[in-house]
């Protein structure tokens, strides 16, 4: 089991306090394992496992507890038998009707420390969420980074070299369970296809009562195909019209938003770096796990430039950066990244194989005059840094502990 210290270091300061710890992210990204890691940490501190109450609401044995009243009654009864602080772990809490009411009630009634997971970004929005306003802290759990993938892969195949592991990562992505399948291609692809179907059916179709599943699947395929390219609902609507399929731009955006709520896609908006304002059109979308794209859509190696950009985007999000696409006059910078007082710029290219490509990638920074770090990333091993702009091999960039 990978310890996922990047997440534990963020969660650790909140262990034991009254704030509710909320872990969200795409289905099977490792949220349940994070609960296990938190429990391990508590036990290492001397807390008895007898003080834990653990419930997974996707377990059929807990179906009877999927209302606020039933859950409240069950937990109240169990807490009465616990000496000292109780530690409550609720997995996939969104399956419980009006769960916010009883979770807030536990917080008020008992001496307890509460951890919940959910697979929907709207978990803490809407009327009921007002019960928890200002009383929770949220952590998004992403699929494995390349560093985590490398750690687990080399525990299965100790002689594997970094370059060959990265090629595996390009096609299989970072879903944690793949280690159990020893990263074998066929079982891994079957698993990822099943995972995709589960996300679509449970977290998108069922939750949002989607009627036109065929249209939803076409939109997902369209976004998969154009990962990291500028996107507008109007142009997609026009594309479908040419395919003799009518779809209003509003419907397309609703379906895209449902996918984002299920953490299947992440939106990156465009920013005018001169006017310092967000642009209203032509945002970009990236997929939470590029291995799902390969299993469902295929072509990760053929579209390697897009997939590399996707991998970098997810790593930036994983490390807590807010990112936009930067527009600087007629040029575009792949990622403008900000976190607290930190800022950096990132350009991603497959290979800097010609002088023209070098000029294009480094030239994107021509009009950016500040002193924040500027990167050009590619799979080249030769360092081509120039004029204060850092060139890095993508693998090395992903594995670096610090970029500033």
Secondary structure by P-SEA (a helix, b strand, c coil): cccaaaaaaaacccccccbbbbbbccccccaaaaaaaaaaaaaaaccccccbbbbbcccccccccccaaaaaaaaaaaaaacccbbbbbbcccccccaaaaaaaaaaacccbbbbbbbcccccccccccccccccbbbbbbbcccaaaaaaaaaaacccccaaaaaaaaacccccccccccccccaaaaaaaaaaaaaaacccccccccccaaaaaaaaaaaaaacccccccaaaaaaaaaaacccccaaaaaaaaaaaaaaccbbbbbbbccccccccccbbbbbbccaaaaaacccccccaaaaaaaaaaaaaaaaaccbbbbbbccccccccccccccccbbbbbbcccccaaaaaaaaacccccccccbbbbbcccccccccccbbbbcaaaaaaccccc
